[in-house]
């Protein structure tokens, strides 16, 4: 059976917007600024929910149906989000973890981002066993796909792509001064990429100075205090900003002062300054690119960098896709089988109640009876129920493995309600 012929028995739905269909502006508007508050808000609407927000996507994963998810999005005014559910949702999650859906195909950062997102969901009490199972399966598949293929060979992160962009613009980074604002995961990736270049100086700025010191020490750079940022902006040839601040940290007024201080002696023309903003939401105030002497780039400008390095990974991505489909088929059957257990539990609970009642009636008719008699009657009724339900159990489980939830439930309903079983017309 191909995965295209199967369905996902367990309800899983995803709503999202990404670099495939949205600009940086649109992604910024779609973000939920307080992830914990978002999870608390939706906790009671779904059996499980996880929010994944990266530079290139905002996606909501739910253990629930797409109708409920769509209703929630409508309430939140998120009409621009697209929805997929069932087998398509699980396939997307696996592709995501394998790096196949990333702007930089094969990048590894998505694995850590998925781990962080499901952990945050668990801490907020918003996860579910099924959701955790799906995400953990995706992470495992992503790790294994990278081991089996070379999809991440030559792959670059958003951070290293920003460094490549700067190098393209300046022809070389040799002898340059570069300021990195932000010392989180993305800042670390940028700094590591810069450390391999023959720079004169790497400056690292962060609101928490100790974090800037830690990162600067690792790359032999210089830590910068935030209140001294302007002086180092004046000295730098390139600024790469990647903080996690919910608001701009570089304002137009400050940049005008910086560019004034960068003017050549006896000339009102400022030395050119390249600013690459890879934060989401953006670190640089809108309009900064209009200031004379400043060339401003955003994540949108990094797309062509991926294309430059993609040729070596395109074939490996196809191999990863083949592996992914096999894992998807096996995992779908596992999920469907687990979901079938819940429906079969209803059937067997019903049968056990009848067995117990009829056993007691029989024992009452036989009189008090000895322990041996009770044991024989009990064993007899258990065997009868098991044999009677064997074929029905197999049929219901088969329906589940093929993803036919409605028919599996109707079989149980027909049996437990004493209704006559009818064969479904095959068309």
N, C-alpha and C positions, 0 to 999 in steps of 0.2 A: 504493500500500500504506500503510495506517495503521500508526502505531507500535504500536497495540494488537494488530495482526496479526503483528508481528515479534518476534523474540527477540534477545537479545544473545549473540552467538557467543562473545565473550571473557568468561571467568568473572570477574564483579565482584560482590561481596557487601558489604553494609553491616549492621552490628549497632549498635543504639543505643537511647538513652532520652532523652527531651526534655521540654520544658515541656508538650507535648501530652498526655503520659500520666504525668507525674511531678511531685511537689512539690519544693520546694527541698531538703527533708530527704532525699528519695530520690535526687535528683541528686548531692547531696553524698556520700552513701554509695557511689554508683556511680563516682565519679571515681577515676582512677589518679593518685596524688599525684606520682609521678616519671615524667614522660612518656618521658624518655630510657631509663630502666630498663625501662619497659614495651616500648618498641620493640626493645631488645636481647633481651628475653625471647622475643618472638614472631618475631624475624628469620628463623629457620629453618623456621617453620611455614607461611609463605605466600610466594608469589612476590613480593608487595609488600604493604605495610601502612602505613596512615596513621591517626593518632589525632587527632581533633578534639574539643577540650574548650572550651566557652564557658560563659557564665553560665547558658545555657538548654539545653545538650545535652552528652551524652557519646556520641560515635559512632566506631566503628572501621570503616575502609574497607579492604578487602582485594582484591588480585588473587588470587583463589582461589575455591573453591566454598563454598556455604553449609553443606554438611555438615561440612567441616573447621572452619569458623568456629563452628558450633554446638558441636562437640566442644571447641573451645578455651574457649568461654564456660562450658560445663558444668564444665570443669576449674577455671576461675577463680571459680565460684560466681556467675556473672552471668546467672542465669536470667530476670531481669526485662528483659533486652535483647530487643528484637524484631529480626527479620532480614528483609531483602529482598534480592533478587538479580536478576541479569540486567538486563532493560530497566527494571524497577521501581527498581533500585538507581541506574541512570544517571539516570533521571527525578528521583529524589529529590535527587541531587547537583546537578543543574541547578536545581531549585526552590530548593535551599538557597542557591546562589550568586546567584540572582535576588532573594533576600530574601523569597520567597513562603512559606517555612516558618518564618520568624522570629517571635518573639513580637511584635516591632515590625515589621510587614510593610513591606518596602521598605528597611529599614535597610541602611546601606552597610558596617558594620563586618565583616560576615561575609566579605567579599572578602579583607580583610587577614588574617583568621583562617585562611582556607583557604590563603593563600600561606605563612603562617608554618608551618602544619601540614605541608604537603608539603615545605617546606624542611627542617624538622626530621627528617622521614622520610629525605630524601636524605642529610643529614649523618650519620644513624645507619646508613646502608647498608641501609635497609629498603624503599626505593622500588623501582619497576620502571618500564620505559618505558611500559607500558600504563596503570599507575596515574597516572603523571605526565601522560600524554596526556589521561586522563579529567578530572583535576583542572584542568589548564590550559584544557581546553575549557569546563569549567563556569565558570571565572573569566572567560573571554572572553565567554561567553554572558551572564553576569551584568552585565558592563560594557555590553554591547550592548543588553540588555533595558532598562537604565536610560536609555540614550541614545534608544532608539526609543519608550519610553513614559514616563509620569510616575509610575511606581510608587513612586519615592522622594520625590515631591513632598509636602511636609508630613510626611514620615516623621521620626520622632524616634529617637534612640538610647536604649539603656537608661539612659545617663547623663543625658540631657536629660529622660527620663521621670521619673527620680528628682527632678529639680528641679521639674518640673510637679506632682508629688505633694506636695512640700514647700509649693509655692505654694498648692495646694488646701487643705491643712491649716491654713495660716496666713492664708488669704485674700489676703495680699500678702507679698512678700519685701522690700518697701521698708523700709530702715532696719534690716534684720536682720543678724546676725552668723552666718556659716556656715563650718563647718570641714569641709574635704575631706581625708580620710585616704587616701593613695595617689596617686602621680603618674605612673602608667602610662597606657596608652591610655584606660582607662575614666575615670581621674582627669582626664585632659585633656578628655574629652567633658563631664564634670560641670562642670569649671572654665569651659569655654567657654560653656556654657549659663548659668552663674551670672554671668558677666561682662556679660551683656546686661541683668541686673537691677539695680535701683537699691539695691544693698546698702551697708550701712555698712562692712562688712569681710568679706573672704574670706580664710580661713586655709588654708594648704596644708601638710600634714604628711607626711613620708616618712622611713623609716629612714635612707635616704641623703639627708642634708640638702641636698647640692648639687642633687639632682633636684627637691627641693621648691622650692629657690630658682629654678631654671630655669622651672618651671611658674608659680610666683607672679609672676615678672617679666613673663611673657607676658600675664597677666590683671590686672596691677596689684594683686596680692594680697600677703599677708605669709607668708613661709616660717616654719614652726614645727619646732623640734627635737622629736624623739620623746620625749625625757626631760622635755620641758616640756608634754606633751600635755594633762595634767590641767588646767592653768591655762586653756588655751584651750577645753577642753570646758566648763568652768564658765562662760565668757563667751558661748558660742555658743547660738543658738536652734535650729539644725539641725546635725546631724552626718551627712555622707554618706560612708560607708566603702566603699572599693573597692580594697583591696590584692590582691596575688597571693600572700599568705602562706598556707602550708599549714595554719595553725592560727589560732585566734582571736587578735586583737590588742587587743580591747576586752573586759575581763573584768568580771564582776559586782561583784567587790570594789572595783575602781577606780570603777565607776559609782556605787556607793553613796556613796563618798567625794565624788564630783563632785556628786551630788544633795544631799548634806548641805551642801556649800559654796554651793549655789544657793538655799538657803532664804531666804525674805524676812526682813528684820529683824523681830525680835520675833515670829516665826512659824515654826513647824516645817514649813510647807508649801513644798516646793521649786518654783522656777519650772519650767514644763513644758519638756521637752527632746524633740525629735523626732530619732530615729536611723533612717536609711535604709541598710540593709546590702545592697549590690548585688554583693558579692564572692561568688565560688564557688571554694573552700569559704568559708563564712561567716566574716566578721571578728568578729562580735559573739557573745559567749558565750551559749549557750542559757539562758534564764531572765531575760535582761536586761529583757524586756518586762514582767516582773512587778514590777519596782522602781517604787515610787510616783513619779509625775511623768514617767516615760519612756513614750513611745509608739514602739514599734519596728515598722518595716516591712521586708519582704524583697522579693525579686524577684517573688514570687507576688502581691504587692499592686500590681504595675505593669500587670497584664493589662488592667484597665479603661482605663488611659491610652491603650493602643493602640486600643481600640474608639472612643475619643473622636475620634481622628484618622483612623480607617480609612475613613470614608465617601468621602473625596476620593480614596482610592487603590484602592477595590474594583474599579471599572471598569478602571483601569489594570492591575491585577493580572490581570484576565481577558485583556487584550491581551498582557501579558507571557507568560501561559500559552500563548496561541496561537503566539507566536513561539518559545517554548521547545519545543513539540511538533515544529515544523518542523526546528529544530536537532537535536533528539533523533533524528529519522528519518534525517537526513543523516549524523550522527555514528555511529549504529548501523550503517549500511551501510559506513561507512569502517572501523570496528572489525572488522566481520564480514569485510570484504574482506582486511584485514591478517591476520586469523586464518586465512583460507582459504589465504593464501600459505604458511603453515607446513605445512598439510596437503598442499598441492600440491607443496611441496618434497620431501616423502617420495616422492610419485609420480614426480616427474621425476628424482630421484636414483636410484630403482630402474630407471627406463627408461634412464638414461644408462649405468648399469652393464651392462645387457644389450646396449645398442648398442655399447659399447666392446669387450665380449667377442666379440660376433658379427663386428664389423669386423675384429678381429685374426684370427679364424678364417678369414674370407674372404681376407684378405691372405696368410695362410699357405698357403692352397690355391692361390693365384695365383703363389706363389713370392715372391721378394724384391720384385719390382715396382719401378717407378720412382716418383719423387715425384708425378708427374701422376696415376698410378693410385691412389696412396694418397689424394690429394686428392679424386678422384672418388668413391671408396668412402666416404670420411668424409662428404662432402656428401650422398651418397645416403642413408646411414643416418640422418643428422640430419633430413633432410626427411621420411623415412618415419616416424620417431618423432614428429615434430611433427604430421604429418597424422593419425596414428593416435590421438594423445592429444587432439586439438583438441576433439572433441565431449565427451569425458570431462571435460576441464578446464573447459569451459563449464558442464557440469552440476554439477560439484562447486562451482564458484564461485557458481552460482545458488542452490544449497542453502545455502551459507554466508551469502549476502546475505539469505536468508529466515530465517536463524537455526537451520537444521536441522543441528546439529553431528553428531549421531549418524549420520544418513544420509550426510553428506559423508564421514565417516570410514569408513563401511561400503563406500562406493564405492571408495575408495582401497584398502582392505583386500582387496576382491574382486579388483581388478585385480592388485595386487602379489603376491597369493597364488595367482594363476592360477585363481581360482574363477569359476564361471559367474555372470554378472550376472543378478540377478533383479529383476524390477520389483516395487516396493512396492505392495501393495494399497491403493488409495485408498478410504477409508471415509467 
